[in-house]
Amino acid sequence: MASPHADDTPQSTTRDASWWRERRARPLVMVGGLLVVTGILHVGVWAILGGPWEGPVSWRKPILFGVSGGLTSLSLGWVWSTLPYRRGDTWLAAITAWALLVEVALIDLQCWRGVASHFNRSTTLDAGLYDAMGALILVVTVVAADLAVRLHRVPTALEGDMRMAARVGLSLFLVSCVLGIWVSVHGDLEVSRGRSPEVYGA
């Protein structure tokens, strides 16, 4: 008797260019493509409107977070497509996609409002949006940690060097997430003591 999720059984992803059609990968692929496009479009906005590249209020943020968030979403979708289906995977992948989409959207919103997106607690709204960004990226970090464990513990559609590359790449992504969380927490403490948020790349 066929499994109800037979279409989600990972095939040889290294040879199958249609991995993005896999049920769990689809929402992450759609969001990833959208975020990359928004990042590129903001390059045009920056070219037209001008403004500094550095500083707490800069078009740099929609550009970089759009492209990096999009590539992260695409990468997580690809990893998911290589793993055996687990109950709840489809919903978890969709939640992850939404978390990335909303986080980048909030960063874009703050830039268009002309205020800093990070270490900004000047108003109740700004503090709430900043906390929401932190919560969303924490969701992505927990999901990525779960995927990393599964990559090491269960059979995948990857072989040899590709499996090792996926494991190392996801592990490095987790390190970057943990460092980002540390910078956010430590930066908040330092800003509360009167230090400039620009020291932490705000």
N, C-alpha and C positions, 0 to 999 in steps of 0.2 A: 504493500500500500504506500502510495507516494506521500512524502512529508508535506504538510500544509505550507511549509516554507522552502520547498525544494528549489524554487527559483532563486533563493537567497544563499544556496550552497556555493561557497567561493570556488571559482574555477582558477585556472592558471592566469592570475592577473598580470603577470609579467608578459604574457602573450596576448591578452585580451584587451583591446583598446576600448571596449564598451563597458568598462568597470563602472563608469559614472551612471549607468542605467540601473545599477543594483539598488534595491529598495532603500537601504539605509544611507547609501551615498547620495541619492538624488537631492534631498533638501540641502545638504552641505555643498553640493556642487552648484546648485542654483544660487544659494547665498554667496558662495565664494566668488562666482562669476560676477554677481551684482556688486559686491564690495570692491573687487578689482576695478570694475568700470567706474565706480564712484571715485575711487582714488585717482584714476587717470583723468577723469573730468575735472577734478579739483586742481590738477596741474594747469588746465586751461583757465580756471577761475583765478588762480594765482597770477598767471601771465597777464590777464586782463586787468585785474584789480590791484595787483602789486602787493607790496608789504614785505616784512622781514621773513627770512627763512627760520631764524632762531627766535627764542622767546616764548613765553607762556601763551600768547595769542598769535598764532601763525597758521597759514594754510598748509604748513608742513604736516600738521597733525592729521587732517582729513586725507592727505595724500598718503602718508606713511601707514597710518592705521587702516586705511581702506585697502591698500595693496597687501600689507602683511596679514591683516585679518582675513582677506579673501584667500590668500595662499594657505593660511592655516586651516580654513574651512575645507578647501579642496583636499589638502593633505590628510585631514582627519577622515574625510569621506573615502579616500583611497584606502587608508588603513582599515576602515570598517569593512570595506568590500572584500578584503582578504581573509576576514575572520569568519568562523562558523556562526550561524545565526544563534542568538541567545534571546530568550523571552524578554520583551521590553526594549530590544535594540532599536526598533524603528522609532519608537517614541523618544528614546534617549538621543538618537541622532537628530531628530527634529528639534528637540529642546536645545541641543548644542548649537545648531544652526541659528536658531532664534537668539540665543545668548550672544553670539558673535555679531549678528546683525544689529541688535539693539545697542550693544556696547559701542560699536563704531558710529551708529546713528546719534548717540548721545554726545560723543566727541565732536561730530560734525555740527550738531546743534549748538554746542557751546562756542565753537569757532564762529559760526554765523551770527551768534548773539554778540560776538566781540568780547567774550570773557574767557578766562582760563578754564580748561577742562580738568586739570589735575591740581591737587593741593589747594582747591578753591572752596573755602567755606565761608565766603564773605556774606552770603545770604542763605536762608533756609533752602531755597530752590537749588542753589549751586551745591550746597553740602549734600542734599538728597541725591542729586544727579551723580556726584562724585562717588557717593557710597553705593549707588546702584551699579556704576561701572565696576567697582571692586567686587561686588557680589556676583556679577555676570562672569567676570574673568575667573573667579573662584570656581564657578560651575564648570567652566571649560577646563580648568586645571584638574579638577577631580575626575572628569570624564577622560581626559588624556592619560591620567595615572591608571585608570581602569583599563584602558586600551593597551597601555604599555605592559601591564601585568599579563593580559591575555595574549599579547604577542609572544611573551616568553613561555607561557604555560600551555597553550593549546595549539594544535596543528593549524597551519594557515595555507593559503594558496601560493605563498611565496617560497622560493627555493634559494638556497645558498646565500650568495652575496646580497641579494635583494632583501632577504629576511633580516640579515645582519644590519643592512643599511636602514631598514625601517625601525628596528629596535634602537639603534644608536640615534637616529634622527628624532624619534619620539622622546627618548631619554633626554637629549639636549634641549628639546622644546620644554620639557618639564622643568629642567634646571632654570631655563630662562623665565618660566612662569613663577617659580619660587623666588628667584632674584627680584622679579618685578613686584611681587607681593611684599618682600622685605623692604625694598626701596619705598613702596607706598606707605607702609606702616612707620618705618624709620623717618621718612620724609615728613609725615604728618606730625610726628613728635617734634622734629626740629623746627618746622614752620610754627608750631604752637609756642616755641621758645623765641620766635622773632627772626629766625634765619630766612634768607630768601629762597623761595621754591625753585628758582632757576638753578640753584646748586644741584638739584636733583633732576634736572632736565624737564621741568614742568613746561 
